[in-house]
Amino acid sequence: EIEDLENGLNINQKIIKINFENVSFSWPNNKLLFKDLNICFERGVNVITGPSGCGKSTIASLLLALLKVDSGEIKINDENINIFNKNDLRSKIAYITQDNELFQGTFFENIRLGDPLAKKEDIIRAGKLSLSHNFIMSTDSGYETKLTERGGTLSGGQKQRLSIARSLLKNHDVYIFDEATNALDATNESLIQNTISKLGKNNIVIQISHIPSSIRKADKIFEFHKNGKISERIGKDKK
């Protein structure tokens, strides 16, 4: 089915609240992921954790309107998500996954995918925030160094930091980090977590993670269970 990306209203205000109200979703094989789900994402770092297959990443796909709920409503600032223009909705959400697509261009060109109009100083700022700047500058031509196919000479952690840099290039209302720090060592993960915490001061951050340090620093934690139930609590460092 071809999506209608242009129809609908633009979101003219900053997204400050996302509500899932009595949402149920199941896959075509009738596998029920959750029923009558009620959660609210607000400004701050909202961590989703739990075992594989319990619907954590599905929350992101529903929020991006890539999937439709079976029943219930998803509301953006108290308005049903279905009234909004999908292009406009998705332009306000940065989605960073553990799968990092890189191409045979320069570091500069790869990061600039996040905002084709970005200036060089913006790209360098994003490189510093994502802890990519130092390893980029250690290469022969810095930001003008060309990557091999799919960034084959880079480590998994370096690829993830470039993906994060791409997302930080443009201001978004919502940032979704889907296991986006899992290839980083403990030191870099902690430093990136500081950047994520700063983003949460003025934006909605949804972080899908099983890393204890990420969970501990969250403002709110939503723990998904295999039986479709969800429990909510405050991060230990916030108590």
Short mmCIF file of the C-alpha atoms (twelve columns), coordinates in Angstrom:
data_MODEL
# 
_entry.id   MODEL 
# 
loop_
_atom_site.group_PDB 
_atom_site.id 
_atom_site.type_symbol 
_atom_site.label_atom_id 
_atom_site.label_alt_id 
_atom_site.label_comp_id 
_atom_site.label_asym_id 
_atom_site.label_seq_id 
_atom_site.Cartn_x 
_atom_site.Cartn_y 
_atom_site.Cartn_z 
_atom_site.pdbx_PDB_model_num 
ATOM 1   C CA . GLU A 1   0.000  0.000   0.000  1 
ATOM 2   C CA . ILE A 2   1.403  3.391   -1.051 1 
ATOM 3   C CA . GLU A 3   1.512  5.912   1.762  1 
ATOM 4   C CA . ASP A 4   -0.112 9.328   1.474  1 
ATOM 5   C CA . LEU A 5   2.712  11.448  2.842  1 
ATOM 6   C CA . GLU A 6   1.395  14.909  1.996  1 
ATOM 7   C CA . ASN A 7   -2.177 14.865  3.281  1 
ATOM 8   C CA . GLY A 8   -2.971 16.188  6.737  1 
ATOM 9   C CA . LEU A 9   -2.123 19.052  9.029  1 
ATOM 10  C CA . ASN A 10  1.348  20.279  9.892  1 
ATOM 11  C CA . ILE A 11  2.382  20.185  13.544 1 
ATOM 12  C CA . ASN A 12  2.733  23.893  14.215 1 
ATOM 13  C CA . GLN A 13  3.791  23.596  17.858 1 
ATOM 14  C CA . LYS A 14  6.727  21.838  19.451 1 
ATOM 15  C CA . ILE A 15  5.876  18.255  20.409 1 
ATOM 16  C CA . ILE A 16  5.781  18.240  24.210 1 
ATOM 17  C CA . LYS A 17  3.637  15.184  24.918 1 
ATOM 18  C CA . ILE A 18  2.971  11.809  23.288 1 
ATOM 19  C CA . ASN A 19  0.204  9.592   24.621 1 
ATOM 20  C CA . PHE A 20  -0.564 5.979   23.796 1 
ATOM 21  C CA . GLU A 21  -4.173 5.546   24.963 1 
ATOM 22  C CA . ASN A 22  -5.606 2.016   25.173 1 
ATOM 23  C CA . VAL A 23  -3.415 0.981   22.245 1 
ATOM 24  C CA . SER A 24  -3.488 -2.622  21.057 1 
ATOM 25  C CA . PHE A 25  -1.246 -4.019  18.335 1 
ATOM 26  C CA . SER A 26  -0.689 -7.463  16.861 1 
ATOM 27  C CA . TRP A 27  1.229  -8.787  13.871 1 
ATOM 28  C CA . PRO A 28  -0.574 -10.440 10.910 1 
ATOM 29  C CA . ASN A 29  0.140  -13.885 12.379 1 
ATOM 30  C CA . ASN A 30  -2.110 -12.835 15.277 1 
ATOM 31  C CA . LYS A 31  0.811  -12.486 17.654 1 
ATOM 32  C CA . LEU A 32  -0.449 -9.919  20.162 1 
ATOM 33  C CA . LEU A 33  2.298  -7.578  21.351 1 
ATOM 34  C CA . PHE A 34  0.268  -5.417  23.708 1 
ATOM 35  C CA . LYS A 35  -3.332 -4.707  24.581 1 
ATOM 36  C CA . ASP A 36  -4.839 -1.547  26.085 1 
ATOM 37  C CA . LEU A 37  -1.391 0.045   26.398 1 
ATOM 38  C CA . ASN A 38  -1.350 3.392   28.225 1 
ATOM 39  C CA . ILE A 39  1.948  5.285   28.389 1 
ATOM 40  C CA . CYS A 40  2.921  8.938   28.206 1 
ATOM 41  C CA . PHE A 41  6.229  10.296  26.895 1 
ATOM 42  C CA . GLU A 42  7.093  13.822  28.001 1 
ATOM 43  C CA . ARG A 43  10.166 16.041  28.025 1 
ATOM 44  C CA . GLY A 44  13.101 14.148  29.482 1 
ATOM 45  C CA . VAL A 45  14.760 10.774  28.907 1 
ATOM 46  C CA . ASN A 46  12.179 7.987   28.677 1 
ATOM 47  C CA . VAL A 47  13.834 4.560   28.607 1 
ATOM 48  C CA . ILE A 48  12.059 1.483   27.238 1 
ATOM 49  C CA . THR A 49  13.612 -1.782  28.349 1 
ATOM 50  C CA . GLY A 50  12.691 -5.456  28.418 1 
ATOM 51  C CA . PRO A 51  13.378 -8.774  26.650 1 
ATOM 52  C CA . SER A 52  13.550 -9.197  22.865 1 
ATOM 53  C CA . GLY A 53  10.269 -9.576  21.038 1 
ATOM 54  C CA . CYS A 54  8.086  -7.710  23.524 1 
ATOM 55  C CA . GLY A 55  7.376  -4.703  21.298 1 
ATOM 56  C CA . LYS A 56  9.987  -2.095  22.252 1 
ATOM 57  C CA . SER A 57  10.964 -1.096  18.702 1 
ATOM 58  C CA . THR A 58  7.343  -1.400  17.576 1 
ATOM 59  C CA . ILE A 59  6.595  1.657   19.727 1 
ATOM 60  C CA . ALA A 60  8.955  3.664   17.490 1 
ATOM 61  C CA . SER A 61  7.361  2.347   14.290 1 
ATOM 62  C CA . LEU A 62  3.896  3.244   15.564 1 
ATOM 63  C CA . LEU A 63  5.034  6.724   16.539 1 
ATOM 64  C CA . LEU A 64  6.568  7.261   13.091 1 
ATOM 65  C CA . ALA A 65  3.253  6.106   11.551 1 
ATOM 66  C CA . LEU A 66  5.022  3.234   9.806  1 
ATOM 67  C CA . LEU A 67  2.534  0.885   11.481 1 
ATOM 68  C CA . LYS A 68  -1.090 1.399   12.484 1 
ATOM 69  C CA . VAL A 69  -2.632 0.456   15.812 1 
ATOM 70  C CA . ASP A 70  -5.347 -2.213  15.909 1 
ATOM 71  C CA . SER A 71  -7.306 -0.119  18.378 1 
ATOM 72  C CA . GLY A 72  -6.854 2.855   20.669 1 
ATOM 73  C CA . GLU A 73  -5.159 6.163   19.876 1 
ATOM 74  C CA . ILE A 74  -1.730 7.708   19.659 1 
ATOM 75  C CA . LYS A 75  -1.918 11.417  20.434 1 
ATOM 76  C CA . ILE A 76  0.589  14.174  19.709 1 
ATOM 77  C CA . ASN A 77  -0.046 17.173  21.975 1 
ATOM 78  C CA . ASP A 78  -3.542 15.719  22.647 1 
ATOM 79  C CA . GLU A 79  -4.373 15.406  18.919 1 
ATOM 80  C CA . ASN A 80  -4.792 12.063  17.129 1 
ATOM 81  C CA . ILE A 81  -1.646 11.234  15.151 1 
ATOM 82  C CA . ASN A 82  -3.730 10.358  12.079 1 
ATOM 83  C CA . ILE A 83  -4.661 13.997  11.402 1 
ATOM 84  C CA . PHE A 84  -1.057 15.011  10.783 1 
ATOM 85  C CA . ASN A 85  0.978  15.146  7.587  1 
ATOM 86  C CA . LYS A 86  3.373  12.179  7.745  1 
ATOM 87  C CA . ASN A 87  6.289  14.034  6.157  1 
ATOM 88  C CA . ASP A 88  5.955  16.811  8.713  1 
ATOM 89  C CA . LEU A 89  5.566  14.343  11.593 1 
ATOM 90  C CA . ARG A 90  8.681  12.393  10.623 1 
ATOM 91  C CA . SER A 91  10.723 15.564  10.087 1 
ATOM 92  C CA . LYS A 92  10.288 16.328  13.785 1 
ATOM 93  C CA . ILE A 93  11.514 12.916  14.946 1 
ATOM 94  C CA . ALA A 94  15.136 11.720  14.828 1 
ATOM 95  C CA . TYR A 95  15.336 7.921   14.774 1 
ATOM 96  C CA . ILE A 96  18.786 6.471   15.493 1 
ATOM 97  C CA . THR A 97  19.128 2.691   15.268 1 
ATOM 98  C CA . GLN A 98  21.915 0.161   15.786 1 
ATOM 99  C CA . ASP A 99  22.080 -0.356  11.990 1 
ATOM 100 C CA . ASN A 100 24.250 2.420   10.597 1 
ATOM 101 C CA . GLU A 101 24.095 3.107   6.856  1 
ATOM 102 C CA . LEU A 102 27.258 4.752   5.541  1 
ATOM 103 C CA . PHE A 103 28.291 5.317   1.938  1 
ATOM 104 C CA . GLN A 104 31.469 5.946   -0.066 1 
ATOM 105 C CA . GLY A 105 31.598 9.671   0.573  1 
ATOM 106 C CA . THR A 106 33.512 11.824  3.002  1 
ATOM 107 C CA . PHE A 107 32.803 12.075  6.722  1 
ATOM 108 C CA . PHE A 108 31.411 15.520  5.942  1 
ATOM 109 C CA . GLU A 109 28.976 14.132  3.343  1 
ATOM 110 C CA . ASN A 110 27.894 11.206  5.501  1 
ATOM 111 C CA . ILE A 111 27.044 13.401  8.481  1 
ATOM 112 C CA . ARG A 112 25.362 16.037  6.295  1 
ATOM 113 C CA . LEU A 113 22.647 13.519  5.382  1 
ATOM 114 C CA . GLY A 114 21.023 14.666  8.637  1 
ATOM 115 C CA . ASP A 115 20.515 18.136  7.157  1 
ATOM 116 C CA . PRO A 116 21.558 18.823  3.539  1 
ATOM 117 C CA . LEU A 117 21.626 22.578  4.269  1 
ATOM 118 C CA . ALA A 118 24.007 22.298  7.220  1 
ATOM 119 C CA . LYS A 119 27.174 24.394  7.266  1 
ATOM 120 C CA . LYS A 120 30.611 22.965  8.001  1 
ATOM 121 C CA . GLU A 121 30.671 24.456  11.503 1 
ATOM 122 C CA . ASP A 122 27.359 22.725  12.259 1 
ATOM 123 C CA . ILE A 123 28.786 19.400  11.143 1 
ATOM 124 C CA . ILE A 124 31.871 19.867  13.319 1 
ATOM 125 C CA . ARG A 125 29.637 20.737  16.290 1 
ATOM 126 C CA . ALA A 126 27.624 17.527  15.716 1 
ATOM 127 C CA . GLY A 127 30.885 15.606  15.424 1 
ATOM 128 C CA . LYS A 128 32.034 16.894  18.804 1 
ATOM 129 C CA . LEU A 129 28.690 16.208  20.516 1 
ATOM 130 C CA . SER A 130 28.713 12.632  19.222 1 
ATOM 131 C CA . LEU A 131 32.375 12.058  20.166 1 
ATOM 132 C CA . SER A 132 33.229 11.528  16.488 1 
ATOM 133 C CA . HIS A 133 35.425 14.601  16.053 1 
ATOM 134 C CA . ASN A 134 38.682 13.223  17.459 1 
ATOM 135 C CA . PHE A 135 38.768 10.026  15.419 1 
ATOM 136 C CA . ILE A 136 37.705 11.937  12.284 1 
ATOM 137 C CA . MET A 137 40.534 14.448  12.777 1 
ATOM 138 C CA . SER A 138 43.029 11.615  13.273 1 
ATOM 139 C CA . THR A 139 42.493 10.538  9.634  1 
ATOM 140 C CA . ASP A 140 44.588 11.902  6.755  1 
ATOM 141 C CA . SER A 141 42.101 14.531  5.551  1 
ATOM 142 C CA . GLY A 142 39.848 14.981  8.568  1 
ATOM 143 C CA . TYR A 143 36.217 15.596  7.583  1 
ATOM 144 C CA . GLU A 144 37.204 15.347  3.891  1 
ATOM 145 C CA . THR A 145 38.504 11.779  4.309  1 
ATOM 146 C CA . LYS A 146 36.533 9.363   2.140  1 
ATOM 147 C CA . LEU A 147 35.011 6.272   3.701  1 
ATOM 148 C CA . THR A 148 35.242 2.842   2.144  1 
ATOM 149 C CA . GLU A 149 32.055 0.992   1.185  1 
ATOM 150 C CA . ARG A 150 29.646 0.858   4.167  1 
ATOM 151 C CA . GLY A 151 32.401 2.351   6.335  1 
ATOM 152 C CA . GLY A 152 34.239 -0.956  6.306  1 
ATOM 153 C CA . THR A 153 37.411 0.403   7.943  1 
ATOM 154 C CA . LEU A 154 35.531 1.846   10.929 1 
ATOM 155 C CA . SER A 155 34.699 0.076   14.175 1 
ATOM 156 C CA . GLY A 156 31.107 -0.551  15.195 1 
ATOM 157 C CA . GLY A 157 31.366 2.167   17.819 1 
ATOM 158 C CA . GLN A 158 32.704 4.708   15.318 1 
ATOM 159 C CA . LYS A 159 29.843 3.949   12.927 1 
ATOM 160 C CA . GLN A 160 27.299 4.430   15.691 1 
ATOM 161 C CA . ARG A 161 28.824 7.760   16.699 1 
ATOM 162 C CA . LEU A 162 28.594 8.977   13.093 1 
ATOM 163 C CA . SER A 163 24.939 7.944   13.029 1 
ATOM 164 C CA . ILE A 164 24.352 9.918   16.232 1 
ATOM 165 C CA . ALA A 165 26.186 12.924  14.744 1 
ATOM 166 C CA . ARG A 166 23.830 12.799  11.783 1 
ATOM 167 C CA . SER A 167 20.801 12.977  14.091 1 
ATOM 168 C CA . LEU A 168 22.237 15.868  16.121 1 
ATOM 169 C CA . LEU A 169 22.843 18.017  13.052 1 
ATOM 170 C CA . LYS A 170 19.272 19.313  13.024 1 
ATOM 171 C CA . ASN A 171 17.021 20.247  15.938 1 
ATOM 172 C CA . HIS A 172 14.185 17.769  16.437 1 
ATOM 173 C CA . ASP A 173 11.302 17.647  18.897 1 
ATOM 174 C CA . VAL A 174 11.684 13.922  19.561 1 
ATOM 175 C CA . TYR A 175 14.812 11.745  19.572 1 
ATOM 176 C CA . ILE A 176 14.483 7.951   19.482 1 
ATOM 177 C CA . PHE A 177 17.666 6.006   20.262 1 
ATOM 178 C CA . ASP A 178 17.006 2.339   19.460 1 
ATOM 179 C CA . GLU A 179 19.910 0.433   21.058 1 
ATOM 180 C CA . ALA A 180 22.055 3.183   19.525 1 
ATOM 181 C CA . THR A 181 24.857 3.016   22.104 1 
ATOM 182 C CA . ASN A 182 25.240 -0.759  22.351 1 
ATOM 183 C CA . ALA A 183 28.495 -0.899  20.318 1 
ATOM 184 C CA . LEU A 184 30.260 1.732   22.432 1 
ATOM 185 C CA . ASP A 185 32.740 0.978   25.182 1 
ATOM 186 C CA . ALA A 186 31.762 1.945   28.723 1 
ATOM 187 C CA . THR A 187 33.606 5.289   28.665 1 
ATOM 188 C CA . ASN A 188 32.124 6.508   25.388 1 
ATOM 189 C CA . GLU A 189 28.684 5.146   26.281 1 
ATOM 190 C CA . SER A 190 28.735 7.208   29.459 1 
ATOM 191 C CA . LEU A 191 29.800 10.351  27.571 1 
ATOM 192 C CA . ILE A 192 27.125 9.872   24.887 1 
ATOM 193 C CA . GLN A 193 24.622 9.315   27.681 1 
ATOM 194 C CA . ASN A 194 25.509 12.790  28.965 1 
ATOM 195 C CA . THR A 195 24.651 14.201  25.512 1 
ATOM 196 C CA . ILE A 196 21.351 12.283  25.548 1 
ATOM 197 C CA . SER A 197 20.564 13.679  28.998 1 
ATOM 198 C CA . LYS A 198 21.185 17.214  27.729 1 
ATOM 199 C CA . LEU A 199 18.819 16.603  24.809 1 
ATOM 200 C CA . GLY A 200 16.189 15.526  27.326 1 
ATOM 201 C CA . LYS A 201 16.205 18.890  29.071 1 
ATOM 202 C CA . ASN A 202 14.244 20.505  26.223 1 
ATOM 203 C CA . ASN A 203 13.009 17.565  24.147 1 
ATOM 204 C CA . ILE A 204 11.334 14.196  24.353 1 
ATOM 205 C CA . VAL A 205 13.961 11.458  24.269 1 
ATOM 206 C CA . ILE A 206 12.876 7.834   23.930 1 
ATOM 207 C CA . GLN A 207 15.777 5.465   24.497 1 
ATOM 208 C CA . ILE A 208 15.358 1.748   23.870 1 
ATOM 209 C CA . SER A 209 18.152 0.164   25.868 1 
ATOM 210 C CA . HIS A 210 19.202 -2.720  28.101 1 
ATOM 211 C CA . ILE A 211 22.374 -0.985  29.355 1 
ATOM 212 C CA . PRO A 212 22.171 -0.472  33.165 1 
ATOM 213 C CA . SER A 213 23.819 2.983   33.118 1 
ATOM 214 C CA . SER A 214 21.268 4.231   30.556 1 
ATOM 215 C CA . ILE A 215 18.383 2.870   32.592 1 
ATOM 216 C CA . ARG A 216 19.679 4.315   35.851 1 
ATOM 217 C CA . LYS A 217 19.979 7.859   34.437 1 
ATOM 218 C CA . ALA A 218 16.489 7.903   32.874 1 
ATOM 219 C CA . ASP A 219 13.738 10.221  34.043 1 
ATOM 220 C CA . LYS A 220 11.121 7.520   33.411 1 
ATOM 221 C CA . ILE A 221 11.548 3.811   32.743 1 
ATOM 222 C CA . PHE A 222 8.969  1.675   30.952 1 
ATOM 223 C CA . GLU A 223 9.732  -2.022  31.397 1 
ATOM 224 C CA . PHE A 224 8.039  -4.249  28.823 1 
ATOM 225 C CA . HIS A 225 7.225  -7.833  29.778 1 
ATOM 226 C CA . LYS A 226 6.602  -10.913 27.639 1 
ATOM 227 C CA . ASN A 227 2.981  -11.106 28.830 1 
ATOM 228 C CA . GLY A 228 2.224  -7.709  27.260 1 
ATOM 229 C CA . LYS A 229 2.243  -5.899  30.598 1 
ATOM 230 C CA . ILE A 230 4.274  -2.757  31.190 1 
ATOM 231 C CA . SER A 231 5.550  -1.359  34.463 1 
ATOM 232 C CA . GLU A 232 6.658  2.230   34.978 1 
ATOM 233 C CA . ARG A 233 9.174  3.675   37.435 1 
ATOM 234 C CA . ILE A 234 11.605 6.558   37.983 1 
ATOM 235 C CA . GLY A 235 15.352 6.203   37.282 1 
ATOM 236 C CA . LYS A 236 17.532 5.604   40.342 1 
ATOM 237 C CA . ASP A 237 19.608 8.711   39.719 1 
ATOM 238 C CA . LYS A 238 16.419 10.819  39.635 1 
ATOM 239 C CA . LYS A 239 15.040 9.713   42.997 1 
# 
